[in-house]
Amino acid sequence: MPPLNDLYGAEISDDDKLHFANGIADRIERDASVMAQIRHHDEDQVMHGLFPKRVTDAVLDAMSDHEKLSMPLLEDEKTGRQFALLILKLLAGREVRTQQ
């Protein structure tokens, strides 16, 4: 398996690469037919089945979902500020957990 840096280069943080890969894996995990193939076949067989197409589909869906989630925040200042406040609260909650 190639390291994530070989796939993306160094301009994207390792955390962002890992977060993206885990998100795609989560999407694939919801596909029962692909998961059955993964459970019952070796790597070569899986790579010749539905799996590669499902990964491509998951990447395309993620792009679309991120655009749908991002555009309202960028197009409307009030919505963007509300989202910023949500992120501020999430980060404040993380700070409380790390200080305990």
GUDO-167016 format. One record per residue: residue number from 1; residue in three letters; x, y, z of N, C-alpha, C in turn. Coordinates in Angstrom, 3 decimals, m for minus. Each point is the difference from the previous one (the first is absolute). Last residue first. Example, Ala and Ser with C-alpha at 12.3 -4.5 7.8 and 13.67 -1.06 7.14 Angstrom:
REM residues 2
2;SER;12.850;m2.250;7.080;0.820;1.190;0.060;m0.770;1.090;0.730
1;ALA;0.290;m5.720;m0.070;m0.890;1.190;0.000;0.900;1.200;0.000
This chain:
REM residues 100
100;GLN;m8.541;18.594;30.999;m0.408;m0.861;1.123;0.965;m1.117;0.221
99;GLN;0.163;3.253;m3.591;0.493;0.577;1.256;m0.341;m0.878;1.196
98;THR;m1.458;m0.972;m4.474;1.453;m0.171;0.073;0.564;0.548;1.289
97;ARG;m4.690;0.425;m0.926;0.376;m1.411;0.139;1.496;m0.181;0.147
96;VAL;m1.683;4.331;m0.848;m0.403;m0.425;1.345;0.424;m1.451;0.241
95;GLU;0.623;1.755;m4.301;0.953;0.573;0.946;m0.314;m0.440;1.423
94;ARG;m3.001;m1.131;m3.434;1.218;m0.804;m0.084;1.042;0.500;0.999
93;GLY;m3.956;2.453;m0.466;m0.266;m1.281;0.651;1.213;m0.909;m0.022
92;ALA;0.205;4.047;m2.341;0.007;0.278;1.434;m0.262;m1.282;0.785
91;LEU;m0.346;m0.218;m4.671;1.393;0.125;0.430;0.105;0.279;1.491
90;LEU;m4.302;m0.120;m1.916;0.622;m1.325;m0.085;1.437;0.034;0.501
89;LYS;m2.268;4.085;m0.352;m0.518;m0.802;1.120;0.587;m1.409;m0.004
88;LEU;1.091;2.828;m3.613;0.568;0.547;1.235;m0.448;m0.816;1.207
87;ILE;m1.948;m0.984;m4.129;1.377;m0.497;0.052;0.684;0.490;1.265
86;LEU;m4.282;1.690;m0.820;m0.078;m1.435;0.274;1.405;m0.586;0.139
85;LEU;m0.292;4.423;m1.403;m0.349;m0.107;1.420;m0.106;m1.472;0.419
84;ALA;0.659;0.916;m4.539;1.217;0.340;0.742;m0.253;m0.108;1.505
83;PHE;m3.679;m0.496;m2.811;0.861;m1.174;m0.079;1.294;0.238;0.773
82;GLN;m2.901;3.585;m0.401;m0.613;m1.009;0.859;0.835;m1.275;0.016
81;ARG;1.280;3.403;m2.953;0.299;0.376;1.389;m0.604;m0.996;0.977
80;GLY;m0.949;m0.575;m4.584;1.423;m0.221;0.249;0.388;0.323;1.426
79;THR;m4.353;1.004;m1.436;0.165;m1.445;0.129;1.458;m0.339;0.305
78;LYS;m0.923;4.483;m0.923;m0.632;m0.396;1.259;0.162;m1.500;0.245
77;GLU;1.539;1.806;m4.138;0.844;0.384;1.135;m0.598;m0.434;1.335
76;ASP;m0.504;m2.330;m4.872;m0.813;0.816;0.905;0.804;0.294;1.259
75;GLU;1.879;m2.571;m3.590;m0.891;0.902;m0.732;m0.795;0.940;0.903
74;LEU;3.007;m3.539;1.532;0.784;0.991;m0.732;m0.879;1.057;m0.663
73;LEU;m1.876;m3.665;2.347;0.838;0.706;0.966;0.786;1.118;m0.665
72;PRO;m2.689;m3.000;m2.590;m0.834;0.916;0.789;0.824;0.832;0.993
71;MET;2.381;m3.295;m2.627;m0.502;1.154;m0.745;m0.913;0.910;0.820
70;SER;1.917;m4.318;1.597;0.846;1.187;0.032;m0.653;1.230;m0.612
69;LEU;m2.006;m4.439;0.078;0.128;0.491;1.371;0.763;1.326;0.053
68;LYS;m0.516;m2.226;m4.142;m1.340;0.348;0.485;0.065;0.586;1.410
67;GLU;3.990;m1.654;m1.838;m0.413;1.212;m0.700;m1.361;0.467;0.500
66;HIS;1.611;m4.059;1.632;0.777;1.111;0.557;m0.372;1.312;m0.681
65;ASP;m1.966;m3.963;m1.655;m0.506;0.327;1.339;0.738;1.184;0.599
64;SER;1.533;m1.689;m4.130;m1.309;0.629;m0.151;m0.558;0.439;1.348
63;MET;3.994;m2.469;m0.022;0.212;1.318;m0.621;m1.310;0.765;m0.089
62;ALA;m0.247;m4.421;1.462;0.606;0.853;1.026;0.244;1.399;m0.552
61;ASP;m1.523;m3.293;m2.987;m1.064;0.386;0.937;0.543;0.941;1.078
60;LEU;3.115;m1.873;m2.973;m0.856;0.972;m0.696;m1.132;0.482;0.907
59;VAL;2.742;m3.398;1.667;0.786;1.236;m0.127;m0.844;1.078;m0.684
58;ALA;m1.860;m4.274;0.269;0.052;0.612;1.332;0.782;1.306;m0.036
57;ASP;m0.162;m2.637;m3.931;m1.315;0.583;0.287;m0.003;0.726;1.348
56;THR;3.856;m2.421;m1.114;m0.136;1.176;m0.866;m1.321;0.707;0.259
55;VAL;0.593;m4.033;2.186;0.910;0.999;0.571;m0.074;1.285;m0.829
54;ARG;m2.370;m3.706;m1.574;m0.661;0.571;1.173;0.877;1.057;0.681
53;LYS;1.795;m2.447;m3.613;m1.050;0.915;m0.479;m0.703;0.662;1.172
52;PRO;3.227;m3.344;0.996;0.620;1.213;m0.551;m1.025;1.021;m0.495
51;PHE;m1.764;m4.247;1.810;0.698;0.906;0.920;0.626;1.237;m0.653
50;LEU;m2.405;m4.076;m1.909;m0.685;1.296;0.112;0.826;1.069;0.721
49;GLY;2.900;m3.981;m1.848;m1.449;0.006;0.194;m0.559;1.416;0.010
48;HIS;4.687;m1.405;m0.162;m0.615;m0.269;m1.302;m1.527;m0.028;0.091
47;MET;2.775;0.660;3.846;0.392;1.067;m0.919;m0.521;m0.220;m1.418
46;VAL;m0.685;m3.318;3.340;m0.749;1.211;0.371;0.304;1.126;m0.988
45;GLN;2.463;m3.979;m0.406;m1.381;m0.190;m0.436;m0.837;1.244;0.289
44;ASP;4.452;m0.027;1.552;m0.038;0.026;m1.468;m1.427;m0.145;m0.529
43;GLU;0.742;m0.390;4.724;0.195;1.360;m0.502;m0.099;0.080;m1.527
42;ASP;m2.613;m4.074;2.235;1.323;0.579;0.231;0.108;1.359;m0.711
41;HIS;m4.731;m1.975;1.959;0.939;m0.149;m1.110;1.347;0.616;0.351
40;HIS;m4.085;0.104;2.782;0.043;m1.362;m0.533;1.014;m0.225;m1.121
39;ARG;m0.987;4.258;2.430;0.086;m1.044;1.023;0.314;m1.385;m0.579
38;ILE;m0.713;3.770;m2.855;1.228;0.194;0.772;0.185;m1.125;1.010
37;GLN;m4.017;0.131;m2.478;1.134;m0.371;m0.852;1.319;0.103;0.773
36;ALA;m3.826;1.508;2.157;m0.048;m1.458;m0.119;1.149;m0.494;m0.878
35;MET;m0.612;4.609;0.370;0.570;m0.534;1.237;m0.036;m1.526;m0.007
34;VAL;m2.050;2.256;m3.556;1.459;0.147;m0.075;0.645;m0.573;1.252
33;SER;m4.667;0.069;m0.095;0.492;m0.915;m1.034;1.519;0.081;m0.132
32;ALA;m2.316;2.947;3.043;0.016;m1.400;0.445;0.583;m0.939;m1.052
31;ASP;0.784;5.236;1.176;m0.411;m0.755;m1.181;0.139;m1.497;0.306
30;ARG;1.416;3.518;2.994;m1.471;m0.020;m0.030;m0.542;m0.805;m1.190
29;GLU;4.699;0.834;0.633;m0.471;m0.935;1.027;m1.521;m0.107;0.024
28;ILE;2.242;3.208;m2.741;0.074;m1.347;m0.571;m0.586;m1.022;0.975
27;ARG;0.417;4.453;1.488;m1.024;m0.093;m1.046;m0.047;m1.407;m0.586
26;ASP;3.391;0.943;3.109;m1.313;m0.015;0.662;m1.126;m0.136;m1.022
25;ALA;4.389;0.573;m1.610;m0.178;m1.348;0.554;m1.358;m0.117;0.698
24;ILE;1.242;4.230;m1.518;m0.318;m0.864;m1.137;m0.230;m1.427;0.490
23;GLY;1.405;3.058;3.224;m1.343;0.348;m0.473;m0.433;m0.858;m1.170
22;ASN;4.417;m0.385;1.604;m0.959;m0.612;0.931;m1.437;0.309;m0.406
21;ALA;3.438;2.055;m2.454;0.004;m1.441;m0.248;m0.986;m0.714;0.920
20;PHE;0.644;4.644;0.689;m0.659;m0.262;m1.283;m0.100;m1.497;m0.263
19;HIS;2.405;1.359;3.786;m1.420;0.311;0.182;m0.779;m0.317;m1.288
18;LEU;4.682;m0.318;m0.164;m0.574;m1.105;0.765;m1.501;0.195;0.210
17;LYS;2.403;3.471;m2.067;0.014;m1.182;m0.866;m0.681;m1.178;0.696
16;ASP;0.649;3.927;2.492;m1.040;0.191;m1.016;m0.081;m1.202;m0.930
15;ASP;3.427;0.034;3.237;m1.311;m0.124;0.650;m1.127;0.146;m1.015
14;ASP;4.445;0.727;m1.438;m0.263;m1.422;0.228;m1.362;m0.210;0.644
13;SER;0.739;4.372;m3.047;0.443;m0.548;1.286;m0.359;m1.481;0.123
12;ILE;1.223;2.506;m4.636;m1.208;m0.240;0.802;0.445;m0.681;1.285
11;GLU;3.221;0.991;m3.284;m0.700;1.269;0.199;m1.308;m0.124;0.770
10;ALA;3.312;m3.512;m1.517;0.165;0.554;1.340;m0.813;1.265;0.238
9;GLY;m1.272;m4.322;m3.365;1.086;0.941;0.167;m0.035;0.603;1.385
8;TYR;m3.009;m3.506;m1.957;m0.385;1.414;0.026;1.160;0.980;0.018
7;LEU;0.414;m4.937;m0.161;m1.221;0.277;m0.758;m0.261;1.491;m0.156
6;ASP;3.636;m1.636;2.599;0.245;m0.362;m1.392;m1.218;0.301;m0.873
5;ASN;m0.305;0.609;4.663;0.838;1.039;m0.598;0.304;m0.311;m1.460
4;LEU;m2.357;m3.187;2.665;m0.838;1.116;m0.447;0.828;1.108;m0.638
3;PRO;1.867;m5.006;m0.274;m0.268;0.983;1.050;m0.815;1.162;m0.562
2;PRO;m0.462;m4.915;m2.193;0.835;1.199;m0.034;m0.321;0.919;1.176
1;MET;m0.319;m5.490;m0.239;m0.848;1.176;0.000;0.894;1.240;0.000
